[in-house]
Amino acid sequence: MEVSVIQIGNSKGFRLSKTIIEKYNIKDKVELILEKSFFIIKPIANPRKGWDKAFQEMNNNGDDQLLIDDVFEN
């Protein structure tokens, strides 16, 4: 795929199409990997992002009860 390099202030960059952004689940940041004479753009995944809020909401709703009894005795 050929893309044009464009001027962005004092820097240069390029645009990714909406299709590519959606297909590869690119959000706010990407990882740029430099390899010999090319580079790789890789989406940064945060699989546990927002868990703290979700756990707090579960606790507030009383949904954080054990589904299976503890197997170890104290």
N, CA, C and O atoms as CSV, one atom per row, in Angstrom:
chain,resi,resn,atom,element,x,y,z
A,1,MET,N,N,0.849,-1.165,0.000
A,1,MET,CA,C,0.000,0.000,0.000
A,1,MET,C,C,0.896,1.230,0.000
A,1,MET,O,O,1.831,1.324,0.795
A,2,GLU,N,N,0.617,2.142,-0.866
A,2,GLU,CA,C,1.386,3.370,-0.948
A,2,GLU,C,C,0.599,4.500,-0.289
A,2,GLU,O,O,-0.584,4.694,-0.568
A,3,VAL,N,N,1.279,5.244,0.593
A,3,VAL,CA,C,0.663,6.406,1.243
A,3,VAL,C,C,1.602,7.598,1.081
A,3,VAL,O,O,2.813,7.428,0.943
A,4,SER,N,N,1.043,8.791,1.099
A,4,SER,CA,C,1.838,10.006,0.961
A,4,SER,C,C,2.323,10.487,2.318
A,4,SER,O,O,1.607,10.401,3.316
A,5,VAL,N,N,3.551,10.995,2.341
A,5,VAL,CA,C,4.093,11.621,3.538
A,5,VAL,C,C,3.643,13.079,3.483
A,5,VAL,O,O,3.826,13.756,2.472
A,6,ILE,N,N,3.052,13.555,4.586
A,6,ILE,CA,C,2.486,14.909,4.620
A,6,ILE,C,C,3.169,15.746,5.694
A,6,ILE,O,O,3.731,15.209,6.650
A,7,GLN,N,N,3.118,17.056,5.530
A,7,GLN,CA,C,3.657,17.990,6.508
A,7,GLN,C,C,2.665,18.135,7.663
A,7,GLN,O,O,1.479,18.371,7.433
A,8,ILE,N,N,3.147,17.993,8.914
A,8,ILE,CA,C,2.335,18.192,10.112
A,8,ILE,C,C,3.146,19.113,11.019
A,8,ILE,O,O,3.985,18.651,11.792
A,9,GLY,N,N,2.893,20.415,10.920
A,9,GLY,CA,C,3.696,21.380,11.671
A,9,GLY,C,C,5.133,21.328,11.192
A,9,GLY,O,O,5.398,21.438,9.995
A,10,ASN,N,N,6.075,21.158,12.137
A,10,ASN,CA,C,7.494,21.034,11.773
A,10,ASN,C,C,7.886,19.587,11.501
A,10,ASN,O,O,9.046,19.311,11.194
A,11,SER,N,N,6.946,18.670,11.608
A,11,SER,CA,C,7.218,17.250,11.412
A,11,SER,C,C,6.561,16.756,10.132
A,11,SER,O,O,5.911,17.512,9.411
A,12,LYS,N,N,6.745,15.495,9.875
A,12,LYS,CA,C,6.071,14.850,8.744
A,12,LYS,C,C,5.406,13.584,9.260
A,12,LYS,O,O,5.833,13.006,10.260
A,13,GLY,N,N,4.369,13.167,8.576
A,13,GLY,CA,C,3.650,11.968,8.980
A,13,GLY,C,C,2.855,11.421,7.818
A,13,GLY,O,O,2.998,11.886,6.687
A,14,PHE,N,N,2.026,10.443,8.088
A,14,PHE,CA,C,1.148,9.901,7.065
A,14,PHE,C,C,-0.160,9.500,7.708
A,14,PHE,O,O,-0.225,9.276,8.917
A,15,ARG,N,N,-1.194,9.411,6.906
A,15,ARG,CA,C,-2.532,9.069,7.385
A,15,ARG,C,C,-2.804,7.601,7.124
A,15,ARG,O,O,-2.390,7.038,6.111
A,16,LEU,N,N,-3.515,6.995,8.069
A,16,LEU,CA,C,-3.997,5.626,7.886
A,16,LEU,C,C,-5.495,5.700,7.627
A,16,LEU,O,O,-6.196,6.496,8.252
A,17,SER,N,N,-5.978,4.892,6.729
A,17,SER,CA,C,-7.404,4.909,6.416
A,17,SER,C,C,-8.218,4.374,7.589
A,17,SER,O,O,-7.716,3.616,8.419
A,18,LYS,N,N,-9.460,4.775,7.642
A,18,LYS,CA,C,-10.376,4.319,8.690
A,18,LYS,C,C,-10.483,2.794,8.685
A,18,LYS,O,O,-10.584,2.173,9.743
A,19,THR,N,N,-10.462,2.202,7.510
A,19,THR,CA,C,-10.552,0.744,7.380
A,19,THR,C,C,-9.391,0.055,8.079
A,19,THR,O,O,-9.589,-0.924,8.799
A,20,ILE,N,N,-8.175,0.563,7.870
A,20,ILE,CA,C,-6.984,-0.029,8.501
A,20,ILE,C,C,-7.042,0.173,10.008
A,20,ILE,O,O,-6.747,-0.749,10.769
A,21,ILE,N,N,-7.415,1.361,10.444
A,21,ILE,CA,C,-7.491,1.658,11.871
A,21,ILE,C,C,-8.478,0.718,12.563
A,21,ILE,O,O,-8.189,0.198,13.640
A,22,GLU,N,N,-9.636,0.501,11.951
A,22,GLU,CA,C,-10.636,-0.394,12.541
A,22,GLU,C,C,-10.197,-1.857,12.475
A,22,GLU,O,O,-10.347,-2.596,13.448
A,23,LYS,N,N,-9.653,-2.276,11.327
A,23,LYS,CA,C,-9.245,-3.679,11.150
A,23,LYS,C,C,-8.191,-4.096,12.167
A,23,LYS,O,O,-8.239,-5.213,12.681
A,24,TYR,N,N,-7.239,-3.212,12.464
A,24,TYR,CA,C,-6.143,-3.550,13.370
A,24,TYR,C,C,-6.343,-2.988,14.767
A,24,TYR,O,O,-5.425,-3.014,15.587
A,25,ASN,N,N,-7.539,-2.480,15.043
A,25,ASN,CA,C,-7.922,-2.020,16.378
A,25,ASN,C,C,-6.925,-0.998,16.935
A,25,ASN,O,O,-6.480,-1.106,18.077
A,26,ILE,N,N,-6.586,-0.006,16.108
A,26,ILE,CA,C,-5.658,1.040,16.525
A,26,ILE,C,C,-6.447,2.094,17.284
A,26,ILE,O,O,-7.451,2.605,16.786
A,27,LYS,N,N,-5.994,2.418,18.489
A,27,LYS,CA,C,-6.681,3.404,19.336
A,27,LYS,C,C,-5.840,4.679,19.399
A,27,LYS,O,O,-5.575,5.291,18.365
A,28,ASP,N,N,-5.425,5.081,20.581
A,28,ASP,CA,C,-4.719,6.344,20.770
A,28,ASP,C,C,-3.216,6.264,20.527
A,28,ASP,O,O,-2.604,7.246,20.107
A,29,LYS,N,N,-2.620,5.109,20.785
A,29,LYS,CA,C,-1.173,4.974,20.660
A,29,LYS,C,C,-0.826,3.705,19.897
A,29,LYS,O,O,-1.585,2.736,19.886
A,30,VAL,N,N,0.346,3.733,19.255
A,30,VAL,CA,C,0.883,2.559,18.581
A,30,VAL,C,C,2.339,2.397,18.998
A,30,VAL,O,O,2.978,3.345,19.454
A,31,GLU,N,N,2.846,1.194,18.836
A,31,GLU,CA,C,4.262,0.927,19.079
A,31,GLU,C,C,4.959,0.962,17.725
A,31,GLU,O,O,4.492,0.342,16.770
A,32,LEU,N,N,6.069,1.680,17.640
A,32,LEU,CA,C,6.845,1.770,16.417
A,32,LEU,C,C,8.104,0.920,16.597
A,32,LEU,O,O,8.942,1.220,17.447
A,33,ILE,N,N,8.232,-0.136,15.799
A,33,ILE,CA,C,9.359,-1.057,15.887
A,33,ILE,C,C,10.249,-0.827,14.666
A,33,ILE,O,O,9.796,-0.948,13.528
A,34,LEU,N,N,11.519,-0.494,14.912
A,34,LEU,CA,C,12.468,-0.249,13.826
A,34,LEU,C,C,13.264,-1.520,13.550
A,34,LEU,O,O,13.909,-2.059,14.449
A,35,GLU,N,N,13.218,-1.991,12.322
A,35,GLU,CA,C,13.903,-3.227,11.906
A,35,GLU,C,C,14.679,-2.964,10.618
A,35,GLU,O,O,14.080,-2.730,9.568
A,36,LYS,N,N,15.986,-2.999,10.695
A,36,LYS,CA,C,16.856,-2.829,9.525
A,36,LYS,C,C,16.395,-1.644,8.684
A,36,LYS,O,O,16.529,-0.504,9.127
A,37,SER,N,N,15.857,-1.870,7.490
A,37,SER,CA,C,15.481,-0.759,6.613
A,37,SER,C,C,13.970,-0.531,6.544
A,37,SER,O,O,13.473,0.077,5.596
A,38,PHE,N,N,13.244,-1.017,7.548
A,38,PHE,CA,C,11.797,-0.807,7.572
A,38,PHE,C,C,11.329,-0.652,9.005
A,38,PHE,O,O,12.086,-0.898,9.944
A,39,PHE,N,N,10.081,-0.243,9.171
A,39,PHE,CA,C,9.518,-0.156,10.514
A,39,PHE,C,C,8.137,-0.782,10.537
A,39,PHE,O,O,7.458,-0.886,9.515
A,40,ILE,N,N,7.742,-1.194,11.728
A,40,ILE,CA,C,6.467,-1.872,11.945
A,40,ILE,C,C,5.639,-1.003,12.889
A,40,ILE,O,O,6.139,-0.540,13.914
A,41,ILE,N,N,4.393,-0.786,12.543
A,41,ILE,CA,C,3.466,-0.062,13.412
A,41,ILE,C,C,2.549,-1.105,14.033
A,41,ILE,O,O,1.854,-1.836,13.327
A,42,LYS,N,N,2.555,-1.167,15.359
A,42,LYS,CA,C,1.808,-2.195,16.069
A,42,LYS,C,C,0.874,-1.547,17.087
A,42,LYS,O,O,1.314,-0.711,17.876
A,43,PRO,N,N,-0.415,-1.917,17.085
A,43,PRO,CA,C,-1.320,-1.345,18.087
A,43,PRO,C,C,-0.885,-1.732,19.496
A,43,PRO,O,O,-0.392,-2.838,19.721
A,44,ILE,N,N,-1.068,-0.820,20.437
A,44,ILE,CA,C,-0.768,-1.109,21.834
A,44,ILE,C,C,-2.053,-1.614,22.480
A,44,ILE,O,O,-3.071,-0.923,22.487
A,45,ALA,N,N,-1.991,-2.807,23.012
A,45,ALA,CA,C,-3.167,-3.401,23.653
A,45,ALA,C,C,-3.091,-3.202,25.159
A,45,ALA,O,O,-2.046,-3.427,25.770
A,46,ASN,N,N,-4.179,-2.788,25.744
A,46,ASN,CA,C,-4.308,-2.662,27.192
A,46,ASN,C,C,-5.476,-3.537,27.627
A,46,ASN,O,O,-6.549,-3.025,27.947
A,47,PRO,N,N,-5.275,-4.857,27.641
A,47,PRO,CA,C,-6.404,-5.759,27.886
A,47,PRO,C,C,-7.064,-5.590,29.247
A,47,PRO,O,O,-8.229,-5.958,29.405
A,48,ARG,N,N,-6.365,-5.050,30.228
A,48,ARG,CA,C,-6.947,-4.901,31.571
A,48,ARG,C,C,-7.336,-3.454,31.876
A,48,ARG,O,O,-7.657,-3.118,33.016
A,49,LYS,N,N,-7.307,-2.614,30.867
A,49,LYS,CA,C,-7.656,-1.216,31.065
A,49,LYS,C,C,-9.114,-1.112,31.526
A,49,LYS,O,O,-10.009,-1.712,30.929
A,50,GLY,N,N,-9.333,-0.360,32.572
A,50,GLY,CA,C,-10.680,-0.161,33.074
A,50,GLY,C,C,-11.154,-1.208,34.063
A,50,GLY,O,O,-12.272,-1.113,34.570
A,51,TRP,N,N,-10.320,-2.218,34.352
A,51,TRP,CA,C,-10.734,-3.273,35.285
A,51,TRP,C,C,-10.968,-2.716,36.679
A,51,TRP,O,O,-11.879,-3.158,37.378
A,52,ASP,N,N,-10.149,-1.747,37.090
A,52,ASP,CA,C,-10.300,-1.201,38.444
A,52,ASP,C,C,-11.683,-0.588,38.627
A,52,ASP,O,O,-12.309,-0.764,39.672
A,53,LYS,N,N,-12.160,0.127,37.618
A,53,LYS,CA,C,-13.495,0.726,37.696
A,53,LYS,C,C,-14.576,-0.353,37.668
A,53,LYS,O,O,-15.564,-0.270,38.398
A,54,ALA,N,N,-14.383,-1.362,36.824
A,54,ALA,CA,C,-15.367,-2.449,36.731
A,54,ALA,C,C,-15.449,-3.207,38.050
A,54,ALA,O,O,-16.544,-3.547,38.497
A,55,PHE,N,N,-14.302,-3.479,38.683
A,55,PHE,CA,C,-14.305,-4.193,39.963
A,55,PHE,C,C,-14.962,-3.359,41.054
A,55,PHE,O,O,-15.680,-3.891,41.900
A,56,GLN,N,N,-14.717,-2.049,41.036
A,56,GLN,CA,C,-15.342,-1.173,42.019
A,56,GLN,C,C,-16.854,-1.157,41.844
A,56,GLN,O,O,-17.598,-1.180,42.824
A,57,GLU,N,N,-17.307,-1.118,40.596
A,57,GLU,CA,C,-18.748,-1.141,40.320
A,57,GLU,C,C,-19.366,-2.475,40.760
A,57,GLU,O,O,-20.465,-2.501,41.316
A,58,MET,N,N,-18.655,-3.577,40.509
A,58,MET,CA,C,-19.138,-4.884,40.966
A,58,MET,C,C,-19.292,-4.886,42.479
A,58,MET,O,O,-20.290,-5.377,43.005
A,59,ASN,N,N,-18.300,-4.334,43.183
A,59,ASN,CA,C,-18.347,-4.278,44.638
A,59,ASN,C,C,-19.513,-3.418,45.110
A,59,ASN,O,O,-20.225,-3.791,46.042
A,60,ASN,N,N,-19.706,-2.286,44.476
A,60,ASN,CA,C,-20.811,-1.404,44.847
A,60,ASN,C,C,-22.169,-2.072,44.649
A,60,ASN,O,O,-23.107,-1.811,45.402
A,61,ASN,N,N,-22.275,-2.933,43.635
A,61,ASN,CA,C,-23.529,-3.632,43.339
A,61,ASN,C,C,-23.669,-4.953,44.094
A,61,ASN,O,O,-24.704,-5.614,44.007
A,62,GLY,N,N,-22.625,-5.336,44.834
A,62,GLY,CA,C,-22.657,-6.612,45.548
A,62,GLY,C,C,-22.497,-7.817,44.631
A,62,GLY,O,O,-22.881,-8.932,44.984
A,63,ASP,N,N,-21.926,-7.582,43.447
A,63,ASP,CA,C,-21.752,-8.655,42.467
A,63,ASP,C,C,-20.406,-9.353,42.577
A,63,ASP,O,O,-20.077,-10.177,41.723
A,64,ASP,N,N,-19.620,-9.049,43.599
A,64,ASP,CA,C,-18.280,-9.620,43.695
A,64,ASP,C,C,-18.209,-10.767,44.711
A,64,ASP,O,O,-17.212,-10.921,45.416
A,65,GLN,N,N,-19.250,-11.548,44.773
A,65,GLN,CA,C,-19.287,-12.699,45.681
A,65,GLN,C,C,-18.625,-13.904,45.007
A,65,GLN,O,O,-18.668,-14.043,43.785
A,66,LEU,N,N,-18.013,-14.772,45.816
A,66,LEU,CA,C,-17.387,-15.978,45.286
A,66,LEU,C,C,-18.452,-16.902,44.699
A,66,LEU,O,O,-19.512,-17.098,45.293
A,67,LEU,N,N,-18.161,-17.459,43.540
A,67,LEU,CA,C,-19.073,-18.413,42.922
A,67,LEU,C,C,-18.776,-19.837,43.383
A,67,LEU,O,O,-19.649,-20.705,43.358
A,68,ILE,N,N,-17.538,-20.063,43.800
A,68,ILE,CA,C,-17.102,-21.368,44.272
A,68,ILE,C,C,-16.491,-21.169,45.654
A,68,ILE,O,O,-15.693,-20.251,45.845
A,69,ASP,N,N,-16.847,-22.002,46.612
A,69,ASP,CA,C,-16.275,-21.886,47.944
A,69,ASP,C,C,-14.779,-22.099,47.900
A,69,ASP,O,O,-14.265,-22.826,47.051
A,70,ASP,N,N,-14.078,-21.451,48.833
A,70,ASP,CA,C,-12.633,-21.667,48.948
A,70,ASP,C,C,-12.345,-23.131,49.179
A,70,ASP,O,O,-13.059,-23.792,49.933
A,71,VAL,N,N,-11.322,-23.646,48.551
A,71,VAL,CA,C,-10.966,-25.051,48.714
A,71,VAL,C,C,-9.918,-25.260,49.788
A,71,VAL,O,O,-9.678,-26.393,50.205
A,72,PHE,N,N,-9.292,-24.190,50.241
A,72,PHE,CA,C,-8.261,-24.311,51.261
A,72,PHE,C,C,-8.801,-23.838,52.591
A,72,PHE,O,O,-9.450,-22.796,52.678
A,73,GLU,N,N,-8.532,-24.602,53.610
A,73,GLU,CA,C,-8.938,-24.237,54.962
A,73,GLU,C,C,-7.833,-23.434,55.608
A,73,GLU,O,O,-6.657,-23.652,55.313
A,74,ASN,N,N,-8.185,-22.513,56.482
A,74,ASN,CA,C,-7.171,-21.737,57.214
A,74,ASN,C,C,-6.700,-22.475,58.424
A,74,ASN,O,O,-5.849,-21.975,59.159
